[in-house]
Amino acid sequence: MKYNDLSILLLKISGLLIFIISMINLPNYFVNYYSLQNFYDNQVSDFFTILVSVAIPLAITILISFVLLIFPKSLTNAFVLKTTDKSEINLESIPSVVFMGLGMYILAFALADAVYWVSHFSFIQRGIPGAEYLTLENKARFVATVAEILIGLGLLLGAKGINNIVLKLRNSG
């Protein structure tokens, strides 16, 4: 098996997993919708609440999963190691593909969470009753979402460098 073939296979598997987990989490999006409506005492329109609590987060994860399923070769060529079609698998470079898939997975769900925080902050700016403050727990969740985005981007874009660091640490001892 060639390296590019393995990369394409792993990206397709990542896309399928993201899609499956999105479908498993589908009821949670509707729980978010009802929570937002109750928290803001129905001050927000149903369309806007459905948009920010269900449609956009679900669209982000499904879009990323479809991109991984439909365009794995383009992603492999863009983000993973540059190889020729004739090159055989180098076992030391496989973790870079895994890091890339893990980064895409984390980033997909972190971006969906970011939509929630953008809507929450917009509710605060609009002066909707109940949205005047951020609790400590909400602040911590916001920071965690930002950290997930940074970690996901780091893993996605720095897969080759992370792999090199891991190999150096493994071989140094």
TAVENKA-V150841 format. One record per residue. RES is the residue in three letters. PHI is phi in degrees with one decimal (NA if undefined). Layout:
res->[RES | RES]
phi->[PHI | PHI]
This chain:
res->[MET | LYS | TYR | ASN | ASP | LEU | SER | ILE | LEU | LEU | LEU | LYS | ILE | SER | GLY | LEU | LEU | ILE | PHE | ILE | ILE | SER | MET | ILE | ASN | LEU | PRO | ASN | TYR | PHE | VAL | ASN | TYR | TYR | SER | LEU | GLN | ASN | PHE | TYR | ASP | ASN | GLN | VAL | SER | ASP | PHE | PHE | THR | ILE | LEU | VAL | SER | VAL | ALA | ILE | PRO | LEU | ALA | ILE | THR | ILE | LEU | ILE | SER | PHE | VAL | LEU | LEU | ILE | PHE | PRO | LYS | SER | LEU | THR | ASN | ALA | PHE | VAL | LEU | LYS | THR | THR | ASP | LYS | SER | GLU | ILE | ASN | LEU | GLU | SER | ILE | PRO | SER | VAL | VAL | PHE | MET | GLY | LEU | GLY | MET | TYR | ILE | LEU | ALA | PHE | ALA | LEU | ALA | ASP | ALA | VAL | TYR | TRP | VAL | SER | HIS | PHE | SER | PHE | ILE | GLN | ARG | GLY | ILE | PRO | GLY | ALA | GLU | TYR | LEU | THR | LEU | GLU | ASN | LYS | ALA | ARG | PHE | VAL | ALA | THR | VAL | ALA | GLU | ILE | LEU | ILE | GLY | LEU | GLY | LEU | LEU | LEU | GLY | ALA | LYS | GLY | ILE | ASN | ASN | ILE | VAL | LEU | LYS | LEU | ARG | ASN | SER | GLY]
phi->[NA | -86.5 | -59.8 | -62.4 | -63.3 | -65.6 | -61.2 | -62.5 | -61.7 | -66.2 | -67.5 | -64.9 | -64.1 | -61.5 | -62.0 | -66.1 | -64.9 | -62.3 | -64.2 | -62.4 | -66.0 | -62.8 | -69.3 | -65.2 | -84.7 | -53.1 | -60.4 | -64.0 | -64.2 | -72.8 | -63.5 | -60.4 | -60.3 | -67.1 | -64.9 | -64.2 | -62.6 | -69.4 | -64.3 | -98.0 | 50.0 | 56.3 | -79.9 | -101.3 | -64.1 | -60.5 | -62.2 | -64.0 | -66.0 | -63.8 | -61.0 | -83.3 | -101.0 | -124.0 | -65.1 | -67.9 | -60.0 | -67.6 | -62.8 | -61.9 | -68.1 | -68.9 | -61.6 | -62.5 | -64.9 | -68.3 | -61.7 | -66.0 | -75.4 | -91.0 | -119.2 | -67.8 | -68.9 | -63.6 | -65.2 | -60.3 | -68.7 | -83.1 | -110.1 | -94.9 | -58.4 | -78.7 | -137.8 | -94.0 | -64.8 | -87.6 | -73.0 | -86.3 | -66.8 | -101.5 | -59.1 | -74.4 | -97.2 | -61.5 | -58.0 | -64.3 | -69.1 | -65.3 | -61.1 | -64.4 | -63.6 | -65.3 | -63.1 | -64.6 | -63.1 | -63.3 | -64.3 | -59.2 | -78.9 | -69.2 | -66.5 | -64.4 | -65.4 | -63.0 | -60.9 | -59.4 | -69.3 | -63.0 | -66.5 | -61.8 | -66.4 | -67.8 | -64.5 | -63.4 | -65.0 | -75.9 | 78.1 | -70.6 | -56.4 | 94.3 | -110.3 | -78.2 | -139.3 | -115.9 | -73.0 | -60.6 | -64.5 | -65.8 | -62.2 | -65.6 | -65.7 | -63.3 | -61.7 | -64.0 | -65.4 | -62.5 | -62.9 | -62.8 | -62.5 | -65.5 | -65.1 | -60.4 | -64.1 | -61.6 | -69.6 | -68.1 | -86.6 | -109.3 | -57.9 | -66.4 | -66.2 | -63.1 | -61.1 | -63.7 | -64.5 | -61.1 | -64.3 | -65.9 | -65.8 | -68.6 | -85.5 | -77.9 | -98.6]
